[in-house]
Every structure is written in structure tokens, then in C-alpha cells.
């Protein structure tokens, strides 16, 4: 007998849809080749912990690190201690350092690729001098390096407040990059993810900010391995991608348009921005929060590119983009709720909980739409378990099937 899912509309109307069978996805037999792909992983709180607003993070380390091992088993890398791990929204500086240290150990034992976020968010003052912010960046960078974890230099709220134009950004990044012992990944995070970062790199106009980014990279090209771009603007990403120096990767952080950006010239997509035929930059690699939500599908899609099968790539990955757009819908910075919700539905954590109570940041109809789209996109890893957990959550909230 076909199982059905109960869905809930914003008006309170209940509908039923057919529950799909588990996806027939297979883990890769060899490392992924055609794209470099990192899933920005979330953090699982301890169910009995006091993970209320402003409380120190109380982390379920077994579930948190188990989730990372699962991503590695699918051939994906892990981007840790990033926004998806609730930096500035529950993950305090003490927990951040422990997460980096533990995650680095798991990566070493698992043979997995890891990058970790470094920032200035351990500073207690909201506003500091540019010099103080630079020193804070260096402190976190050196901690990551001490644990043999390659760094992603995350966009900093302190730098955004202290910098007075593009020259200050160039100075700050020059100072930090020259102190790095190995190349790092830069991060351009748009204000949809964090309104306090508006005008980052010295301008609210992305073309002017892009010129500053290119200048920073060209000046420090031996210290920059790539840049993660999270503006949710595919055309802006392609523009910058085509102008990067040789050897510097573009990691898409565009959770709205990743199918075309990762597929690139290998996978014609109608909504994809034009790619300059003369450009050597034919695609973006990936560093995505969305990939934490759809890890097996992301792996299988890249396996298809490895096998020179763009049709299979689109078959698997294209349906996930509407799901990702729902997870990352306005206000975008609450996307972590959707990632944790899918983790719970897929059996990777014992409860739908988040640090600082962030699991309450999305409505029941919003979560219902995630369930609907996850089912349609074939990313419910154990559909029967997902249905059981979703139905229990509905009943808990007074909604009967």
C-alpha cells in the first residue's frame, strides 16, 4: 500500500501526497574528480542541554561528528565552523574552537577534505579598530593552522564596521594573508545572509566590490586558493569567476543557482548566465550549506559529471534547487533551520533542536513545504522514518492527518 504524507498550507488546509521510495543512490568507489565539493555542515545540540538564547552551546558531539563522517562517506568535503554551524547564532567562540579541533581530528582519521571558518567573532566588543580586527583574524587563523585545518577567511562584521572604503579592506586582507602559512579561501557573503555585511569589500555595488576582491587576490595570489561567493547572484559569480588568476578556484555559495554554476559549460541550463567561450573558467566548484541538506544527491550528481553524464547530473540535482530555494527563502539567515530539520527527518540527529532555540525560526507550513519538496527531489534518505517523524511533529502541534 502506498504511503502518504500530510502537508499543511499557510491557511491550515491539509493535503496528502504520495511518499516516494528511498533514492537508489550509491556512494562513490573512488574520490570525486570533476568538481571540488564541500558541504557546509551544521551542529547538533545535546537534546537535554540548555541550548536556549544566549546560553553557551551544548553540543551532541557523537551526532555532530557522525554527520561529518557521513558526508565524507559520500566523497564530499566538509566546510566546518561556517555560517551553517550557527556562527553568530548560537555557536560561541569556545565551542567554535572545540568544533574545529574535533572536526580536524575526524578529517584526519576519515581521510576527508576539510576547511574551517575563521573570523573575528571572539571579540567581545561590537566595534573595534581595524588593527584590532586584523589581529583577531590572525588569532583564529593561527588556531586553525595549529590544527592542520585549511582556513576559509569568513567575512567579518568587525572589519565591515571598521573599514572606511576599499583601501582599508585591501590593507586588512593583505595583513592577514601575509601571516598565513598556507593558502586560504576568501569568503564574500552577501547581506541576504547577514545584513551587517552590506557594502563588504568597500561598496554596495558588486562590480566595484569585485574590483577590490580581484585586486586583493592578485596582490596575494600565492596565499589564496579560492573564494566562496555567496551573493545569490549567478551573473556576479560568473563575472568574478572569469577574472580570477590561474590556480584560484571559484567556490559557489549560491544556494539558489548552484545547478547551473557547478554544471557550467558541461551542463547547458536555460537559466545559467552566459559563459565567455574564451574563458578557462567553465564552472564553479562548491562550498554550500545546501549540500549539507542534500549530501547523497550532491555526491551522485558529481559522480555523474565524473562519468561524463550531464543528463544524469541534471536528473539528480536539478530537482533539489527548488528545495534549496525554500530552505534559503527570506529571511535567508534562518536557512540553518531547514538544514537541521532535514537532518532530523533523515535520521542524523535524535531531535529537531538547534542551539539558541533557532529551530523555532520557521513556521510549520514553511517546514511542510520543505517536506513536500524533499520528497519530490528524492532526498529523503529513509522515507518511512521521515514520514513518521513529520507526522509526529504535526500531531504535537495539534494537526491530525
N, C-alpha and C positions, 0 to 999 in steps of 0.2 A: 504494500500500500504506500502510495506517495505521501511523504511528509509535507506539511505546510508550515509556513512562517506567518505569524501575525504581525502586521505592520500598523503603525499609529501615525495618523496625519496631524498637522497642527490644529485642525478643527476638532480632533478627538475621534474622527472616523477610523474604524478598524477594517483592514482588508487582509486577505490571505493570498500568498504567493507560494508557488511550488519550491520546495527546498531542493537545491541541486545536490548531486552526489559529490563526493570528495574529488578534488582535481587529481588527474593522473600525471603528477609531476615527479621527476626523477632528479636526485642530486647529481651533480657533475662528477664524472670519473676522473677528471683532470682539472687543473686550475683554469679559470675563465681567462680567455686570451684577448678577445676583440675589444673589450672595454674594461677600464678600471672602475670598480663599483664599490662604494661604501654606503652602508645603511647607518644613518644616524640613530643610534639606539636610545631607548628610554630607560628609566629606572623604576623598579618595582618597590613600593614601600612595604614595610612589615605590617601585616594585617592588624596586629594588636598594638602597633606603635602609635604614638601621639603625633601623627602627621597632619596636624591642624595648622592653620595660617600662622606664620612667624615662628613655628616650632622648628628645632633642628631636625634635619632629615633623619629618619629612622628607616634604614634600607633593608629589604629582604635580599641578602647577598646571594643566596642559593638561586632564587628565581632570576635576579638581575644578571648574574654571570652565566646562568644557564641559557638565558635568551641570547647572549653573545655567542656562546658555543653553538647554538642552533644556527645562527647566521653564518658562522664560519663553516658549518657542515654543508651549507648550500653554496659555498665558494665565494660568498660576499665578504668584503672587508667591513670593519666596524669603525665608525666615527663616534668617539665617546666624549662624554662631558661637554656636549654641544647643547644647542638650544633644546633639542628633543629630550635631553636628560633634565630639563627644567632648570637650566641655569637662570638665575634671577627670578625664578618662580617656584622655589622650594628646595633646590639643591644648594646648600650653603657651602662656604669655602672649605670647611673641614671635610665635609662629605665629598666634595669635588676632588680633593687630593687623595682621599682613600679610594674613590672610584677609579681615578687614573692609575694608581698603584696596583689595585686588584685587576683591573682590565688589562694592564700591560702584562701581568703575570699569566693571565688566561691566554692572551695572544701568543706569548712565547711557547706555552705548552701545547696550544692548538695549532701552531703554525699559521695563524691568521694574520692578515694585514690590519694594522691599527693606526689610526691617527686620533689625537686628542685635542680638545679645545683649550686654548689658553687665553686669558682675558685679564681684566683689571678689577674684577668684581669682588676681590677680597678686601678692597679698601673700604673702610667704614664711612668715610666722608663722601657725600654725593658729588661735591665739586672740589677738585684739586688742581694744582698747577700741571702744566703739560709735562714738566720734568718728573713730577711725582707719578703721573700716569705711565710714563715711559719706564720708570724703574719698576712699577708694579707689573707691567707686561713682561719685563725681563725676569722678574722673580718667578712668575708662573712658567715661563718658557724654560727656564733652567731646571725647575722641578720636573717638568715633562721629560726633558733631556736626561736627567739623572735616572729616570725610569725607562730609558731607551724607547720612549714613545714619540714618534714624529708629531709635530705640532701643527694645528690649524690656528692661525692668529686671528681670533674672532674679533668682529667689530666691537669697539669699546665705547660704552656710554661716557666714561671719563674723558677719553680722547675727544669725543664729539662735543662735550661741553667746553673743554679747554682750548681746542684748536680754533684759531682765527684765520680760516682760509686754507687753501690748498698747500701753501708753503709749510704750514705747521704740520699737516698730515705727512708731507714728504719728509720733514725733519724727524717726526716721531717714528715713522716706519724705518727710516734709514738707521736710526739709533738702535732700534730693536733688532732689525735684521742683521746688522753687523755684529751683534752679540750672539747670534745663533750658531751652533756648532754643526748644524746640518740644515739643508733646505726645508722651508716650511710652506704650508699652503695659506694664502691670504683668504680673507672672507669679506665679501661685500653683501651685507644684509640690508634689505630694504625696509622702509618704515612700516610696511604692512605687518612685518614680523615684530618690529619694535619701533613705535613712534618716536622714541627719544633719539633714534639714529637718523632722523631726517636730515638731509644735506651732508651725509657722510662723504668723506673724501673732498669736501670743500664746496659742494654745490648741490642744489636740489634738481638741477638739470643733469640727467645721467650722461649726456655727451661730454659735458665739461668735467664731471667727476671721473668719467672713463679716461680722459686725457691724463688726469693726475695718477690714476691707477697704473696706466701704461708707463708713465714716467718713473713711478716708484719701482716697478718691476724691471724696467730696462736698466735702471741705475744699480739694482741689486740682483741681477739675473742669476748669479751663482748661488743666491740664498733663497730663491723662490722656486718651488717645484710645481706650483699650480695656484689657481684661485677658484674658490667656490663662490658662485654668483647666485644670489637669491633675491632678485628684483621682481620675479613673476612677470618678466617681460622678455619673451623669446627673441625679439628683434635686437634688443640691447645686448643680450648674451652673445648672439651670433656676431654682432658688430665688434664686441671686445675680443671674442674668441679668434676672429680672423686677424687680429692685430697683436696677438701675443708673440713674444720672442720664441724661437725654436727651443723645444725642451720644456716649455711651461704649459701645463695642462689646464684646460677649462673643465672644472667640475660643476655640472649643473646642480643648482639647488632650487630649480624651478619646479615646484610640485604641481603646477598647472599644465606645463607643456613639455614634460620630460620625454614623452614618447618620440616626438619628432627631433628633439635636441640630441638625445642619445643615439637614435637611429641615424640621424644625419643623412649624408648623401647615399648611404647604403639602403635606406628605407624611405622612399618617397611618401610624404604625408601631406595631405592637401593644406593643412593649416600651418605647415612649417615655414619659417622665414626663408627667403631666397639665400642660397649659399653661393658665394663667389666661385665660379668654376676654376679659377686660377689659385684659389686658396688651398694651402696644405691642411687647413683645419676643417675637416669634413664632418666632424661630430664632436659632441661633448662627452666626457666621462661623467660619472655620477657620484654625488655625495648628498644623499636625500633622506629626509625624515620619512618620506612616503615609502622608501624601501624597507624601513623597519616594520611597516604595516603589511607589506606585500612581499616579504623576503623570498619565499619559494617561487612566486611568479616572476619576480625580477631576475632571479637566477636562471630560470628556464628560458626567459626571453633572451638573455645574453648568451646562453648556450646555443640558442637558435642562430644568433649572429655568428658565433664561432663556427657553426655548421653551414654558413652561407645560405641561411633560410630566412630571408626577411619576412616572408608571408607568415611563418610561424611566430616570429618576433611580434608582429602586429596582432596576430590572433590572441596571443597570451597577454601582451602588455597594454594594448590599446583600450580594452575594457576597464582597466584599472584607473585610467586617468580621470574619469568622471567620479569614481570613488574618492580619489585623492583631492579633487576639487571640493568635494563635500567635506572631507576631513579638514581641509585648509580654508574653508569659507570664512567670511568675515564674522567676528574679529579673528584674523588669521593666527594670532599668537596663542589662541586656545586650541590649536591643532593637536597639541600633545594629548588632549583628552581622547580624541579619536584613535590615536596610536595605541594608547593604553587600553581602550575599550576593545579594540580588535585583538590585542594581545591576550586579554582575558577570555574573549569568545573562543580564541584558538587554543586555549589551554596552557598558555605560557606563564600565567600567574594565577594564584588561588582566588583573588578577589579583584573586583573593579574598584581599585583605590589608587589615589595619586598623592604625592606629597603636597602639603598645604591645602588639602581638600580640593584640588583642581579638577577632580572627577565630576564635580558639580557644575562645571563651567559650560556644559552643553545641555540642551533640553532633550527630553525623551523623544520627541518627534525628530530632532536632528540625529540622534543615535539610531532611531528606526530607519532613517534614510541610509545611514551607513550600513546597517544590516542588509537592507534591500540591495544596495549596490555591491557590497562584498559578496553576496550570494550570486548576483548576476555576473560578477567578474571572476568567479570561481576561485576566490581567495579564502574561503572558509575551509581550514585545513581538516577539521573534523566537524562536518555539518551537523551531525546529531548532537554533539556537545554544544556547539554554538547555539543551536535552536533551544536546547534545554536551558542554557544559561539566560538567553534572551527572554524566553517565556517566564522564567522565574523572576527576572527583573521587572517585567511588565506586571506580574501578579503582585509583587512587592509594592508597586506604585499604584495599585488599585485598578489595573487594566486586566480584564479577563478575556481569554480567547473566545 
